[in-house]
Amino acid sequence: MICKYGEPGEEYFILQEGQAEVRVMDDDGVLEEIKTISNGTGFGELALLYREPRSATITCLTDC
């Protein structure tokens, strides 16, 4: 797991290699997969910009 929904956001990430799954909380409180990201994708900026907890859980699907 790279980052977890609800954790404080203190870093910005760039996925150098591999693939990761992005899951967000749905209206029922269940983490739902919304997309898969791969090489060169950046994420984590919203928590930094708005000083809010992470809005998604990012989990590696391959070596990252």
Distance bins in CASP14 RR format, pairs under 12 A and 6 or more apart:
PFRMAT RR
TARGET T0000
AUTHOR 0000-0000-0000
RMODE 2
METHOD distances of the structure
MODEL  1
1 7 0 0 0 0 1 0 0 0 0 0 0
1 13 0 0 0 0 0 1 0 0 0 0 0
1 20 0 0 0 0 1 0 0 0 0 0 0
1 21 0 0 0 0 0 1 0 0 0 0 0
1 22 0 0 0 0 0 1 0 0 0 0 0
1 23 0 0 0 0 0 1 0 0 0 0 0
1 31 0 0 0 0 0 1 0 0 0 0 0
1 54 0 0 0 0 0 1 0 0 0 0 0
1 56 0 0 0 0 0 1 0 0 0 0 0
1 57 1 0 0 1 0 0 0 0 0 0 0
1 58 1 0 0 1 0 0 0 0 0 0 0
1 59 1 0 1 0 0 0 0 0 0 0 0
1 60 1 0 0 1 0 0 0 0 0 0 0
1 61 0 0 0 0 0 1 0 0 0 0 0
1 64 0 0 0 0 0 1 0 0 0 0 0
2 9 0 0 0 0 0 1 0 0 0 0 0
2 11 0 0 0 0 1 0 0 0 0 0 0
2 12 0 0 0 0 0 1 0 0 0 0 0
2 13 1 0 0 1 0 0 0 0 0 0 0
2 14 0 0 0 0 0 1 0 0 0 0 0
2 15 0 0 0 0 1 0 0 0 0 0 0
2 16 0 0 0 0 0 1 0 0 0 0 0
2 18 0 0 0 0 0 1 0 0 0 0 0
2 19 0 0 0 0 0 1 0 0 0 0 0
2 20 1 0 0 1 0 0 0 0 0 0 0
2 21 0 0 0 0 1 0 0 0 0 0 0
2 22 0 0 0 0 1 0 0 0 0 0 0
2 23 0 0 0 0 0 1 0 0 0 0 0
2 37 0 0 0 0 0 1 0 0 0 0 0
2 41 0 0 0 0 0 1 0 0 0 0 0
2 42 0 0 0 0 0 1 0 0 0 0 0
2 43 0 0 0 0 1 0 0 0 0 0 0
2 44 0 0 0 0 1 0 0 0 0 0 0
2 54 0 0 0 0 1 0 0 0 0 0 0
2 56 0 0 0 0 1 0 0 0 0 0 0
2 57 0 0 0 0 1 0 0 0 0 0 0
2 58 1 0 1 0 0 0 0 0 0 0 0
2 59 1 0 0 1 0 0 0 0 0 0 0
2 60 1 0 0 1 0 0 0 0 0 0 0
2 61 0 0 0 0 0 1 0 0 0 0 0
2 64 1 0 0 1 0 0 0 0 0 0 0
3 9 1 0 0 1 0 0 0 0 0 0 0
3 10 0 0 0 0 1 0 0 0 0 0 0
3 11 1 0 0 1 0 0 0 0 0 0 0
3 12 0 0 0 0 0 1 0 0 0 0 0
3 13 1 0 0 1 0 0 0 0 0 0 0
3 15 0 0 0 0 0 1 0 0 0 0 0
3 20 0 0 0 0 1 0 0 0 0 0 0
3 21 0 0 0 0 0 1 0 0 0 0 0
3 22 0 0 0 0 0 1 0 0 0 0 0
3 23 0 0 0 0 0 1 0 0 0 0 0
3 42 0 0 0 0 0 1 0 0 0 0 0
3 43 0 0 0 0 1 0 0 0 0 0 0
3 44 1 0 0 1 0 0 0 0 0 0 0
3 45 0 0 0 0 0 1 0 0 0 0 0
3 46 0 0 0 0 0 1 0 0 0 0 0
3 47 0 0 0 0 1 0 0 0 0 0 0
3 48 0 0 0 0 0 1 0 0 0 0 0
3 53 0 0 0 0 0 1 0 0 0 0 0
3 54 1 0 1 0 0 0 0 0 0 0 0
3 55 0 0 0 0 1 0 0 0 0 0 0
3 56 1 0 0 1 0 0 0 0 0 0 0
3 57 1 0 0 1 0 0 0 0 0 0 0
3 58 1 0 1 0 0 0 0 0 0 0 0
3 59 0 0 0 0 1 0 0 0 0 0 0
3 60 0 0 0 0 0 1 0 0 0 0 0
3 64 0 0 0 0 0 1 0 0 0 0 0
4 23 0 0 0 0 1 0 0 0 0 0 0
4 24 0 0 0 0 0 1 0 0 0 0 0
4 25 0 0 0 0 0 1 0 0 0 0 0
4 31 0 0 0 0 1 0 0 0 0 0 0
4 44 0 0 0 0 0 1 0 0 0 0 0
4 47 0 0 0 0 0 1 0 0 0 0 0
4 53 0 0 0 0 1 0 0 0 0 0 0
4 54 1 0 0 1 0 0 0 0 0 0 0
4 55 0 0 0 0 0 1 0 0 0 0 0
4 56 0 0 0 0 1 0 0 0 0 0 0
4 57 1 0 1 0 0 0 0 0 0 0 0
4 58 0 0 0 0 1 0 0 0 0 0 0
4 59 0 0 0 0 1 0 0 0 0 0 0
5 22 0 0 0 0 0 1 0 0 0 0 0
5 23 1 0 0 1 0 0 0 0 0 0 0
5 24 1 0 0 1 0 0 0 0 0 0 0
5 25 1 0 1 0 0 0 0 0 0 0 0
5 26 0 0 0 0 0 1 0 0 0 0 0
5 29 0 0 0 0 1 0 0 0 0 0 0
5 30 0 0 0 0 0 1 0 0 0 0 0
5 31 1 0 0 1 0 0 0 0 0 0 0
5 32 0 0 0 0 0 1 0 0 0 0 0
5 34 0 0 0 0 0 1 0 0 0 0 0
5 44 0 0 0 0 0 1 0 0 0 0 0
5 47 0 0 0 0 0 1 0 0 0 0 0
5 52 0 0 0 0 0 1 0 0 0 0 0
5 53 1 0 0 1 0 0 0 0 0 0 0
5 54 1 0 1 0 0 0 0 0 0 0 0
5 55 1 0 0 1 0 0 0 0 0 0 0
5 56 1 0 0 1 0 0 0 0 0 0 0
5 57 1 0 1 0 0 0 0 0 0 0 0
5 58 0 0 0 0 1 0 0 0 0 0 0
5 59 0 0 0 0 0 1 0 0 0 0 0
6 24 0 0 0 0 0 1 0 0 0 0 0
6 25 0 0 0 0 1 0 0 0 0 0 0
6 31 0 0 0 0 0 1 0 0 0 0 0
6 46 0 0 0 0 0 1 0 0 0 0 0
6 47 0 0 0 0 1 0 0 0 0 0 0
6 52 0 0 0 0 1 0 0 0 0 0 0
6 53 1 1 0 0 0 0 0 0 0 0 0
6 54 1 0 1 0 0 0 0 0 0 0 0
6 55 1 0 0 1 0 0 0 0 0 0 0
6 56 0 0 0 0 1 0 0 0 0 0 0
6 57 0 0 0 0 1 0 0 0 0 0 0
7 44 0 0 0 0 0 1 0 0 0 0 0
7 47 0 0 0 0 1 0 0 0 0 0 0
7 52 0 0 0 0 0 1 0 0 0 0 0
7 53 1 0 0 1 0 0 0 0 0 0 0
7 54 1 0 1 0 0 0 0 0 0 0 0
7 55 0 0 0 0 0 1 0 0 0 0 0
7 56 0 0 0 0 0 1 0 0 0 0 0
7 57 0 0 0 0 1 0 0 0 0 0 0
7 58 0 0 0 0 0 1 0 0 0 0 0
8 44 0 0 0 0 0 1 0 0 0 0 0
8 47 1 0 0 1 0 0 0 0 0 0 0
8 48 0 0 0 0 0 1 0 0 0 0 0
8 51 0 0 0 0 1 0 0 0 0 0 0
8 52 0 0 0 0 1 0 0 0 0 0 0
8 53 1 0 0 1 0 0 0 0 0 0 0
8 54 1 0 0 1 0 0 0 0 0 0 0
9 43 0 0 0 0 0 1 0 0 0 0 0
9 44 1 0 0 1 0 0 0 0 0 0 0
9 45 0 0 0 0 1 0 0 0 0 0 0
9 46 0 0 0 0 1 0 0 0 0 0 0
9 47 1 1 0 0 0 0 0 0 0 0 0
9 48 1 0 0 1 0 0 0 0 0 0 0
9 49 0 0 0 0 0 1 0 0 0 0 0
9 50 0 0 0 0 1 0 0 0 0 0 0
9 51 0 0 0 0 1 0 0 0 0 0 0
9 52 1 0 0 1 0 0 0 0 0 0 0
9 53 1 0 0 1 0 0 0 0 0 0 0
9 54 1 0 1 0 0 0 0 0 0 0 0
9 55 0 0 0 0 1 0 0 0 0 0 0
9 56 0 0 0 0 0 1 0 0 0 0 0
9 58 0 0 0 0 0 1 0 0 0 0 0
10 44 0 0 0 0 1 0 0 0 0 0 0
10 47 1 0 0 1 0 0 0 0 0 0 0
10 48 1 0 0 1 0 0 0 0 0 0 0
10 51 0 0 0 0 0 1 0 0 0 0 0
10 52 0 0 0 0 0 1 0 0 0 0 0
10 53 0 0 0 0 0 1 0 0 0 0 0
10 54 0 0 0 0 1 0 0 0 0 0 0
11 42 0 0 0 0 0 1 0 0 0 0 0
11 43 0 0 0 0 0 1 0 0 0 0 0
11 44 1 0 0 1 0 0 0 0 0 0 0
11 45 0 0 0 0 0 1 0 0 0 0 0
11 47 0 0 0 0 1 0 0 0 0 0 0
11 48 1 0 0 1 0 0 0 0 0 0 0
11 54 0 0 0 0 0 1 0 0 0 0 0
11 58 0 0 0 0 0 1 0 0 0 0 0
12 41 0 0 0 0 0 1 0 0 0 0 0
12 42 1 0 0 1 0 0 0 0 0 0 0
12 43 1 0 0 1 0 0 0 0 0 0 0
12 44 1 0 1 0 0 0 0 0 0 0 0
12 45 1 0 1 0 0 0 0 0 0 0 0
12 46 0 0 0 0 0 1 0 0 0 0 0
12 47 0 0 0 0 1 0 0 0 0 0 0
12 48 1 0 1 0 0 0 0 0 0 0 0
12 49 0 0 0 0 1 0 0 0 0 0 0
12 54 0 0 0 0 0 1 0 0 0 0 0
13 20 0 0 0 0 1 0 0 0 0 0 0
13 22 0 0 0 0 0 1 0 0 0 0 0
13 37 0 0 0 0 1 0 0 0 0 0 0
13 40 0 0 0 0 0 1 0 0 0 0 0
13 41 0 0 0 0 1 0 0 0 0 0 0
13 42 1 0 0 1 0 0 0 0 0 0 0
13 43 1 0 1 0 0 0 0 0 0 0 0
13 44 1 0 1 0 0 0 0 0 0 0 0
13 45 0 0 0 0 1 0 0 0 0 0 0
13 46 0 0 0 0 0 1 0 0 0 0 0
13 47 0 0 0 0 0 1 0 0 0 0 0
13 48 0 0 0 0 0 1 0 0 0 0 0
13 54 0 0 0 0 0 1 0 0 0 0 0
13 56 0 0 0 0 0 1 0 0 0 0 0
13 58 1 0 0 1 0 0 0 0 0 0 0
13 60 0 0 0 0 0 1 0 0 0 0 0
13 64 0 0 0 0 1 0 0 0 0 0 0
14 20 0 0 0 0 0 1 0 0 0 0 0
14 37 0 0 0 0 0 1 0 0 0 0 0
14 38 0 0 0 0 0 1 0 0 0 0 0
14 39 0 0 0 0 1 0 0 0 0 0 0
14 40 1 0 1 0 0 0 0 0 0 0 0
14 41 1 0 0 1 0 0 0 0 0 0 0
14 42 1 0 1 0 0 0 0 0 0 0 0
14 43 0 0 0 0 1 0 0 0 0 0 0
14 44 0 0 0 0 1 0 0 0 0 0 0
14 45 0 0 0 0 0 1 0 0 0 0 0
14 58 0 0 0 0 0 1 0 0 0 0 0
14 64 0 0 0 0 0 1 0 0 0 0 0
15 21 0 0 0 0 0 1 0 0 0 0 0
15 22 0 0 0 0 0 1 0 0 0 0 0
15 36 0 0 0 0 0 1 0 0 0 0 0
15 37 1 0 1 0 0 0 0 0 0 0 0
15 38 1 0 0 1 0 0 0 0 0 0 0
15 39 1 0 0 1 0 0 0 0 0 0 0
15 40 1 0 1 0 0 0 0 0 0 0 0
15 41 1 0 1 0 0 0 0 0 0 0 0
15 42 1 0 0 1 0 0 0 0 0 0 0
15 43 1 0 0 1 0 0 0 0 0 0 0
15 44 0 0 0 0 0 1 0 0 0 0 0
15 58 0 0 0 0 1 0 0 0 0 0 0
15 59 0 0 0 0 0 1 0 0 0 0 0
15 60 0 0 0 0 1 0 0 0 0 0 0
15 61 0 0 0 0 0 1 0 0 0 0 0
15 62 0 0 0 0 0 1 0 0 0 0 0
15 63 0 0 0 0 0 1 0 0 0 0 0
15 64 1 0 0 1 0 0 0 0 0 0 0
16 37 0 0 0 0 0 1 0 0 0 0 0
16 38 0 0 0 0 0 1 0 0 0 0 0
16 39 1 0 0 1 0 0 0 0 0 0 0
16 40 1 0 0 1 0 0 0 0 0 0 0
16 41 0 0 0 0 1 0 0 0 0 0 0
16 42 0 0 0 0 0 1 0 0 0 0 0
16 60 0 0 0 0 0 1 0 0 0 0 0
16 63 0 0 0 0 0 1 0 0 0 0 0
16 64 1 0 0 1 0 0 0 0 0 0 0
17 37 0 0 0 0 0 1 0 0 0 0 0
17 38 0 0 0 0 1 0 0 0 0 0 0
17 39 1 0 1 0 0 0 0 0 0 0 0
17 40 0 0 0 0 1 0 0 0 0 0 0
17 41 0 0 0 0 0 1 0 0 0 0 0
17 60 0 0 0 0 0 1 0 0 0 0 0
17 61 0 0 0 0 0 1 0 0 0 0 0
17 62 0 0 0 0 1 0 0 0 0 0 0
17 63 1 0 0 1 0 0 0 0 0 0 0
17 64 1 0 0 1 0 0 0 0 0 0 0
18 36 0 0 0 0 0 1 0 0 0 0 0
18 37 0 0 0 0 1 0 0 0 0 0 0
18 38 1 0 0 1 0 0 0 0 0 0 0
18 39 1 0 0 1 0 0 0 0 0 0 0
18 40 0 0 0 0 1 0 0 0 0 0 0
18 41 0 0 0 0 1 0 0 0 0 0 0
18 58 0 0 0 0 0 1 0 0 0 0 0
18 60 1 0 0 1 0 0 0 0 0 0 0
18 61 1 0 0 1 0 0 0 0 0 0 0
18 62 1 0 1 0 0 0 0 0 0 0 0
18 63 1 0 0 1 0 0 0 0 0 0 0
18 64 1 0 1 0 0 0 0 0 0 0 0
19 35 0 0 0 0 0 1 0 0 0 0 0
19 36 1 0 1 0 0 0 0 0 0 0 0
19 37 1 0 0 1 0 0 0 0 0 0 0
19 38 1 0 1 0 0 0 0 0 0 0 0
19 39 0 0 0 0 1 0 0 0 0 0 0
19 40 0 0 0 0 0 1 0 0 0 0 0
19 41 0 0 0 0 1 0 0 0 0 0 0
19 58 0 0 0 0 0 1 0 0 0 0 0
19 59 0 0 0 0 0 1 0 0 0 0 0
19 60 1 0 0 1 0 0 0 0 0 0 0
19 61 1 0 1 0 0 0 0 0 0 0 0
19 62 1 0 1 0 0 0 0 0 0 0 0
19 63 0 0 0 0 1 0 0 0 0 0 0
19 64 1 0 0 1 0 0 0 0 0 0 0
20 33 0 0 0 0 0 1 0 0 0 0 0
20 35 0 0 0 0 1 0 0 0 0 0 0
20 36 1 0 0 1 0 0 0 0 0 0 0
20 37 1 0 1 0 0 0 0 0 0 0 0
20 38 1 0 0 1 0 0 0 0 0 0 0
20 39 0 0 0 0 0 1 0 0 0 0 0
20 40 0 0 0 0 0 1 0 0 0 0 0
20 41 0 0 0 0 1 0 0 0 0 0 0
20 42 0 0 0 0 0 1 0 0 0 0 0
20 43 0 0 0 0 1 0 0 0 0 0 0
20 44 0 0 0 0 0 1 0 0 0 0 0
20 56 0 0 0 0 0 1 0 0 0 0 0
20 57 0 0 0 0 1 0 0 0 0 0 0
20 58 1 0 1 0 0 0 0 0 0 0 0
20 59 1 0 0 1 0 0 0 0 0 0 0
20 60 1 0 1 0 0 0 0 0 0 0 0
20 61 1 0 1 0 0 0 0 0 0 0 0
20 62 0 0 0 0 1 0 0 0 0 0 0
20 63 0 0 0 0 0 1 0 0 0 0 0
20 64 1 0 1 0 0 0 0 0 0 0 0
21 31 0 0 0 0 1 0 0 0 0 0 0
21 32 0 0 0 0 0 1 0 0 0 0 0
21 33 1 0 1 0 0 0 0 0 0 0 0
21 34 0 0 0 0 1 0 0 0 0 0 0
21 35 1 0 0 1 0 0 0 0 0 0 0
21 36 1 0 1 0 0 0 0 0 0 0 0
21 37 0 0 0 0 1 0 0 0 0 0 0
21 38 0 0 0 0 0 1 0 0 0 0 0
21 41 0 0 0 0 0 1 0 0 0 0 0
21 43 0 0 0 0 0 1 0 0 0 0 0
21 56 0 0 0 0 1 0 0 0 0 0 0
21 57 0 0 0 0 1 0 0 0 0 0 0
21 58 1 0 0 1 0 0 0 0 0 0 0
21 59 1 0 1 0 0 0 0 0 0 0 0
21 60 1 0 0 1 0 0 0 0 0 0 0
21 61 1 0 1 0 0 0 0 0 0 0 0
21 62 0 0 0 0 0 1 0 0 0 0 0
21 64 0 0 0 0 0 1 0 0 0 0 0
22 31 0 0 0 0 1 0 0 0 0 0 0
22 32 0 0 0 0 1 0 0 0 0 0 0
22 33 1 0 0 1 0 0 0 0 0 0 0
22 34 1 0 1 0 0 0 0 0 0 0 0
22 35 1 0 1 0 0 0 0 0 0 0 0
22 36 1 0 0 1 0 0 0 0 0 0 0
22 37 1 0 0 1 0 0 0 0 0 0 0
22 38 0 0 0 0 0 1 0 0 0 0 0
22 41 0 0 0 0 1 0 0 0 0 0 0
22 42 0 0 0 0 0 1 0 0 0 0 0
22 43 1 0 0 1 0 0 0 0 0 0 0
22 44 0 0 0 0 0 1 0 0 0 0 0
22 54 0 0 0 0 0 1 0 0 0 0 0
22 55 0 0 0 0 1 0 0 0 0 0 0
22 56 1 0 1 0 0 0 0 0 0 0 0
22 57 1 0 0 1 0 0 0 0 0 0 0
22 58 1 0 1 0 0 0 0 0 0 0 0
22 59 0 0 0 0 1 0 0 0 0 0 0
22 60 0 0 0 0 0 1 0 0 0 0 0
22 61 0 0 0 0 0 1 0 0 0 0 0
23 29 0 0 0 0 0 1 0 0 0 0 0
23 30 0 0 0 0 1 0 0 0 0 0 0
23 31 1 0 1 0 0 0 0 0 0 0 0
23 32 1 0 0 1 0 0 0 0 0 0 0
23 33 1 0 1 0 0 0 0 0 0 0 0
23 34 1 0 0 1 0 0 0 0 0 0 0
23 35 0 0 0 0 1 0 0 0 0 0 0
23 36 0 0 0 0 0 1 0 0 0 0 0
23 37 0 0 0 0 0 1 0 0 0 0 0
23 54 0 0 0 0 0 1 0 0 0 0 0
23 55 0 0 0 0 0 1 0 0 0 0 0
23 56 1 0 0 1 0 0 0 0 0 0 0
23 57 1 0 1 0 0 0 0 0 0 0 0
23 58 1 0 0 1 0 0 0 0 0 0 0
23 59 1 0 0 1 0 0 0 0 0 0 0
23 61 0 0 0 0 0 1 0 0 0 0 0
24 30 0 0 0 0 1 0 0 0 0 0 0
24 31 1 0 0 1 0 0 0 0 0 0 0
24 32 1 0 0 1 0 0 0 0 0 0 0
24 33 0 0 0 0 1 0 0 0 0 0 0
24 34 1 0 1 0 0 0 0 0 0 0 0
24 35 0 0 0 0 1 0 0 0 0 0 0
24 43 0 0 0 0 0 1 0 0 0 0 0
24 46 0 0 0 0 0 1 0 0 0 0 0
24 54 0 0 0 0 1 0 0 0 0 0 0
24 55 1 0 0 1 0 0 0 0 0 0 0
24 56 1 0 1 0 0 0 0 0 0 0 0
24 57 1 0 0 1 0 0 0 0 0 0 0
24 58 0 0 0 0 0 1 0 0 0 0 0
25 31 1 0 1 0 0 0 0 0 0 0 0
25 32 1 0 0 1 0 0 0 0 0 0 0
25 33 0 0 0 0 0 1 0 0 0 0 0
25 34 0 0 0 0 0 1 0 0 0 0 0
25 53 0 0 0 0 0 1 0 0 0 0 0
25 54 0 0 0 0 0 1 0 0 0 0 0
25 55 0 0 0 0 1 0 0 0 0 0 0
25 56 0 0 0 0 1 0 0 0 0 0 0
25 57 0 0 0 0 1 0 0 0 0 0 0
26 32 1 0 1 0 0 0 0 0 0 0 0
26 33 0 0 0 0 0 1 0 0 0 0 0
26 34 0 0 0 0 1 0 0 0 0 0 0
26 56 0 0 0 0 0 1 0 0 0 0 0
30 57 0 0 0 0 0 1 0 0 0 0 0
31 54 0 0 0 0 0 1 0 0 0 0 0
31 55 0 0 0 0 0 1 0 0 0 0 0
31 56 0 0 0 0 1 0 0 0 0 0 0
31 57 1 0 1 0 0 0 0 0 0 0 0
31 58 0 0 0 0 0 1 0 0 0 0 0
31 59 0 0 0 0 1 0 0 0 0 0 0
32 56 0 0 0 0 0 1 0 0 0 0 0
32 57 0 0 0 0 0 1 0 0 0 0 0
33 56 0 0 0 0 0 1 0 0 0 0 0
33 57 0 0 0 0 1 0 0 0 0 0 0
33 58 0 0 0 0 0 1 0 0 0 0 0
33 59 0 0 0 0 1 0 0 0 0 0 0
33 61 0 0 0 0 0 1 0 0 0 0 0
34 43 0 0 0 0 0 1 0 0 0 0 0
34 55 0 0 0 0 0 1 0 0 0 0 0
34 56 1 0 0 1 0 0 0 0 0 0 0
34 57 0 0 0 0 0 1 0 0 0 0 0
34 58 0 0 0 0 0 1 0 0 0 0 0
35 41 0 0 0 0 1 0 0 0 0 0 0
35 43 0 0 0 0 0 1 0 0 0 0 0
35 56 0 0 0 0 1 0 0 0 0 0 0
35 58 0 0 0 0 0 1 0 0 0 0 0
35 61 0 0 0 0 0 1 0 0 0 0 0
36 58 0 0 0 0 0 1 0 0 0 0 0
36 59 0 0 0 0 0 1 0 0 0 0 0
36 60 0 0 0 0 0 1 0 0 0 0 0
36 61 1 0 0 1 0 0 0 0 0 0 0
36 62 0 0 0 0 0 1 0 0 0 0 0
36 64 0 0 0 0 0 1 0 0 0 0 0
37 43 1 0 0 1 0 0 0 0 0 0 0
37 44 0 0 0 0 0 1 0 0 0 0 0
37 56 0 0 0 0 0 1 0 0 0 0 0
37 58 1 0 0 1 0 0 0 0 0 0 0
37 59 0 0 0 0 0 1 0 0 0 0 0
37 60 0 0 0 0 0 1 0 0 0 0 0
37 61 0 0 0 0 1 0 0 0 0 0 0
37 62 0 0 0 0 0 1 0 0 0 0 0
37 64 0 0 0 0 1 0 0 0 0 0 0
38 60 0 0 0 0 0 1 0 0 0 0 0
38 61 0 0 0 0 1 0 0 0 0 0 0
38 62 0 0 0 0 1 0 0 0 0 0 0
38 64 0 0 0 0 1 0 0 0 0 0 0
39 62 0 0 0 0 0 1 0 0 0 0 0
39 64 0 0 0 0 1 0 0 0 0 0 0
40 64 0 0 0 0 0 1 0 0 0 0 0
41 58 0 0 0 0 1 0 0 0 0 0 0
41 64 0 0 0 0 0 1 0 0 0 0 0
42 48 0 0 0 0 0 1 0 0 0 0 0
42 58 0 0 0 0 0 1 0 0 0 0 0
43 54 0 0 0 0 1 0 0 0 0 0 0
43 55 0 0 0 0 0 1 0 0 0 0 0
43 56 1 0 0 1 0 0 0 0 0 0 0
43 57 0 0 0 0 0 1 0 0 0 0 0
43 58 1 0 0 1 0 0 0 0 0 0 0
43 64 0 0 0 0 0 1 0 0 0 0 0
44 50 0 0 0 0 0 1 0 0 0 0 0
44 52 0 0 0 0 0 1 0 0 0 0 0
44 53 0 0 0 0 0 1 0 0 0 0 0
44 54 1 0 0 1 0 0 0 0 0 0 0
44 55 0 0 0 0 1 0 0 0 0 0 0
44 56 0 0 0 0 1 0 0 0 0 0 0
44 57 0 0 0 0 0 1 0 0 0 0 0
44 58 0 0 0 0 1 0 0 0 0 0 0
45 51 0 0 0 0 0 1 0 0 0 0 0
45 52 0 0 0 0 0 1 0 0 0 0 0
45 54 0 0 0 0 0 1 0 0 0 0 0
45 55 0 0 0 0 0 1 0 0 0 0 0
45 56 0 0 0 0 0 1 0 0 0 0 0
46 52 1 0 0 1 0 0 0 0 0 0 0
46 53 0 0 0 0 1 0 0 0 0 0 0
46 54 0 0 0 0 1 0 0 0 0 0 0
46 55 1 0 1 0 0 0 0 0 0 0 0
46 56 0 0 0 0 1 0 0 0 0 0 0
47 53 1 0 0 1 0 0 0 0 0 0 0
47 54 1 0 1 0 0 0 0 0 0 0 0
47 55 1 0 0 1 0 0 0 0 0 0 0
47 56 0 0 0 0 1 0 0 0 0 0 0
47 58 0 0 0 0 0 1 0 0 0 0 0
48 54 0 0 0 0 0 1 0 0 0 0 0
48 55 0 0 0 0 0 1 0 0 0 0 0
49 55 0 0 0 0 0 1 0 0 0 0 0
58 64 0 0 0 0 1 0 0 0 0 0 0
END
